[in-house]
Amino acid sequence: MNIYFFSKHLFITTLSGMMLFSFIYSESFTQELQKPEQPVHPQLKTDIDIIEYDTIVQYSNTTRRIKVANKGNAPLQVYNVRSSSGVTVPSWPRQQIEPGEEAYIQVRYNSSSPGPINRKIIIHSNSPENTKIIKIRGYVIPAVK
């Protein structure tokens, strides 16, 4: 009876240990196979952070284009583009920009007043940062009469 009890106890202990080892091994193996999920969101990137006019002549053409790209993994929506005084934003993409795609924002500075240019454009979107600021710098010299 003593041997029977010892054999049964040894068998149960060995079986329990094997089951525990098997469970732990399978859990760690499953965790290694599962990749962490990437967050799904758009990412607004522009080709420039500063529009540098340098020195321009009064009343000259000051239209520039800013390339806006979606580097994220969800559609990007530009909700609004605001500007400080003297800057006009006649067009920006109203449709969604798909991941990997690009669009353009057109900007024009009113160069009718001579002097320094220190303005900004604020792009509002659904990217995690929500806003992107583009600075505008330069100097307007008076036109020759």
ChimeraX attribute file (.defattr): number of C-alpha atoms within 10 A of each C-alpha:
attribute: neighborCount
match mode: 1-to-1
recipient: residues
	/A:1	6
	/A:2	7
	/A:3	8
	/A:4	9
	/A:5	10
	/A:6	11
	/A:7	12
	/A:8	12
	/A:9	12
	/A:10	12
	/A:11	12
	/A:12	12
	/A:13	12
	/A:14	12
	/A:15	12
	/A:16	12
	/A:17	12
	/A:18	12
	/A:19	12
	/A:20	12
	/A:21	12
	/A:22	11
	/A:23	12
	/A:24	12
	/A:25	12
	/A:26	12
	/A:27	11
	/A:28	10
	/A:29	11
	/A:30	11
	/A:31	11
	/A:32	10
	/A:33	8
	/A:34	8
	/A:35	8
	/A:36	8
	/A:37	6
	/A:38	7
	/A:39	9
	/A:40	10
	/A:41	17
	/A:42	24
	/A:43	22
	/A:44	26
	/A:45	16
	/A:46	18
	/A:47	10
	/A:48	13
	/A:49	14
	/A:50	15
	/A:51	18
	/A:52	14
	/A:53	15
	/A:54	12
	/A:55	14
	/A:56	18
	/A:57	17
	/A:58	19
	/A:59	16
	/A:60	13
	/A:61	12
	/A:62	15
	/A:63	14
	/A:64	15
	/A:65	17
	/A:66	18
	/A:67	14
	/A:68	23
	/A:69	21
	/A:70	24
	/A:71	20
	/A:72	19
	/A:73	15
	/A:74	19
	/A:75	20
	/A:76	25
	/A:77	19
	/A:78	21
	/A:79	16
	/A:80	13
	/A:81	21
	/A:82	14
	/A:83	18
	/A:84	12
	/A:85	11
	/A:86	15
	/A:87	19
	/A:88	17
	/A:89	17
	/A:90	11
	/A:91	12
	/A:92	19
	/A:93	17
	/A:94	11
	/A:95	12
	/A:96	15
	/A:97	21
	/A:98	18
	/A:99	18
	/A:100	14
	/A:101	14
	/A:102	17
	/A:103	18
	/A:104	15
	/A:105	18
	/A:106	15
	/A:107	21
	/A:108	15
	/A:109	21
	/A:110	17
	/A:111	21
	/A:112	15
	/A:113	15
	/A:114	15
	/A:115	15
	/A:116	13
	/A:117	21
	/A:118	13
	/A:119	18
	/A:120	19
	/A:121	23
	/A:122	16
	/A:123	20
	/A:124	18
	/A:125	19
	/A:126	17
	/A:127	20
	/A:128	10
	/A:129	11
	/A:130	14
	/A:131	18
	/A:132	17
	/A:133	16
	/A:134	18
	/A:135	17
	/A:136	20
	/A:137	16
	/A:138	16
	/A:139	19
	/A:140	21
	/A:141	17
	/A:142	15
	/A:143	12
	/A:144	6
	/A:145	3
